[in-house]
Amino acid sequence: MTWLTVGTDAVLGVFALMFLLLWFKHRLRAFLAGAGVVVAYAISEVVKLVVQEERPCRTTPSIAECPVPGDWSFPSNHSVIAGASAMAIWALHRTYGWVAAVCAIAAASSRVIVGVHYVHDVMAGLALGALVSWGIAVLLEKRQRRAVTNADAPTVVMQRLR
C-alpha cells in the first residue's frame, strides 16, 4: 500500500472532519449536506450496476491492489464522495470549500494515478457528486427562504381577518 492509496482514504477523513466542524455552526444544514453525500453515493452505486465497466487494473499493472471482480469502475465512488463533500462544504463555508475542492481533485487524481480508475471515471464521479450536492443546497436555500417568507403570512392573514 502506497501513500497515494492511503492518501485517498485520508482525504475522506478530512471531509468528515470539516463536516464535524461545520456541524457546530450549521447543525441541520450540515447534517442535510452530509446526507446529500450519501444520496450521491447511492446514485453512483446504481450507475455502476447499469454501466458495469471493468477497472484498468484488470488489464494493466497498478500501484494499488485491484478491487474484487464485480466492483465496477464507472463512476469512481471516491470521486463521487469527494465531489459531493466539496460542494456541500462549499455551500456551508467558502474557505473550507476551497480546501475541500483541492482535496477532491487530489483524491480523484490519485485514483487514476494508482491505476484503479480511468480519467472519465473520476471526472464523472466528481461531476455527479457535485451536482447532487449542489441540487440539495439549492433546495435547502429555497426552503429556508420560503420559511422566512411564510413566517409573516399568518400575521398578515390574521390582521386582515380582524
N, C-alpha and C positions, 0 to 999 in steps of 0.2 A: 504494500500500500504506500503510495507516494504522498507528498504534501499536497499535491493537486487534488487527489481524491478526498483526503481529509478536509482540505480547504472548502470543497464544495459543500460538504455537510456542515462545516463550521459556519458558513455563511447563513445557513438556515437557522442556526442558533443565534446569530447576530440579529436576524429579523425578529425572532422570538423575544429577544432582549429589548429591542426597540418597541415592540407591541406592549411589553410589560411596562416600560417607562411611560408610554403614551396612555396606558390604562389609568394611571393615577390622575391624569388631567381630563381625559375624554371618556372615561368609563364605557357607557353604552356604545358610543360611536367606535371606540377601539375594538370592542367585542364584535360588533357587526362587521367592521372592516376585516377582522380576523376570520369571521365566518365566511366572508367573500373569498378568502384564500381557499377555504375548504370546498366551497362551491366550484371554484375554478379547477381544483384538483379532481373533483368528481367528474366534471365535464371532460377533462383530459383523459381520464380512465375510459370513458365511453368512446372517445375518439380513437384511442389506442385499440380498442376491441374491434372497431369498424375498419380501421386502416391496416392494422397488423403488418407494419414494416419491420423487417429484421434489422438488427443493430449492425453497425460497421465492424464491431469486434468479432462477429461470427465469421468474417471472411479475411480480415487482416489483423495482425497483432496489435494489441493495445496495452497501454500502461496499466490501466485498471483491470480488475477481474471482470470478465463479461457476465452480465446478469443471466439468470437461467433462461432457457428457451421458453417462449410464451410471454416474456417480459418485453413487450414491443418497444420500438424506438420512437415512433412519432405519435404525439409530440413529447418532448422531454418534460417529465414531471418536475424535475428540479427547476427547470426554466419556468414552468407554469407557476410554481410556488414562488419563485424569485420575482417574476413579473407582477404577480398579484400582490405580493407583500410590498414590493417597492411602490406600486401605485397606491395601495391602501395607506401606507406610511406617508407618502407624499400628500395625500388628501388631508391627513391629520396634522402634519408638521413639515414645513418646507425644508428646513435644514436637515432633519433626519431623512427626508425624502431624497435629497441629493446623495447622501451616504448610501441609502438603500438602492438607489439606481445604479451606482457604481458597483455595489456588491452583487446586484442582479446580473449585470453584464459580465462580471468576473466569474460568477457561478456558472452562467450559461456557457461562457467561453471554455471554462475548464472541462465541461462535459465533452466538448469536441476535442480538446487537446488530449485528454486521456483515452479517447478512442471509443467511447460508448454511445455517441450520438453523431449524427450528421449536422451540418450547419443549419439546414432547413428545419430540423427537429427543434433546435434551441430557439431559432427565430420565431417559429410558430408558437412554441411554448411561452416565450416572453410576451408575444402579442396576445395570445389567448388569456393568459393570466392578467395582464394589464387591462384588457378590455372588460373582462368580468368585474374586476375591482373598480374600474372607472364607472361602469354602469351602476354598481351598488352605491358608490359615492354620490352619483347624480341622484339616485332615488332617495338616499338619505337627506341630501340637501333639499330636494323638493318637499319631502315630508316635514323637515324642520321649518321651512318657510310656511308651509300650509298650517302647521301648528301655531306659529306666531300670528298668522293672519286670522285663523279661526278663534284665537283666544279672545278677541274683541267681539266676535259675532254674537254670542248670546247676550252681551250687554246692550248692543245696538238694537237687537230684536226686542229685548225686554223693555227698553226705553220707548220704542215705537208702540208697543202693546199697551203701555200705561196711558 
